[in-house]
Amino acid sequence: MNQGCLKVFAFVLMLAGILLALIGVVYLLAPSFSDRVGLLMLLIGAGIIAFAASRLRAVQNLSPEGVEQQLQAAAAASGGELTVTEAVAITSLSDGIVRHGLERLLHKDLVRLERRDGADYYIFPGLTETKMIKKCPYCGNEYPLKQAGRTCPSCGGNLEIRPE
């Protein structure tokens, strides 16, 4: 079944569950109907709604946009760079889906590919950690960001915060 059919099926199930739950509420509220029947219909309707919602989430997670979001979240959790093996382990997606998603991100220029030690690393430039320092624009001295003060101890110039 393709994703479009699964999505339609899940929506139909969702509507059926909502209808069944509403009928169950009517049965519970009406004095002439059995409370057990109403409660049973309400519970079955809620179960169908929960199942349909889980299927809709699964379809969304396997859509191209959902895969890209999962890969970006995995990259953020691992410091802005991933291998295919790491992405598969973090996202629990198949190898083929991960590779296809990374290729889409490469074509969108959201990812850069680097080959290191015989492995392909996908670098997410917006997610990599950058070490920041304080630098004096006058004398060029650099100081750790944790060091107190906004002026250069050497020359008295105003320190600028920059990437290392």
Summary of the structure (lengths in Angstrom):
residues: 164
radius of gyration: 27.3
end to end distance: 51.2
largest distance: 90.3
contacts: 461
relative contact order: 0.09
helix: 57%
strand: 15%
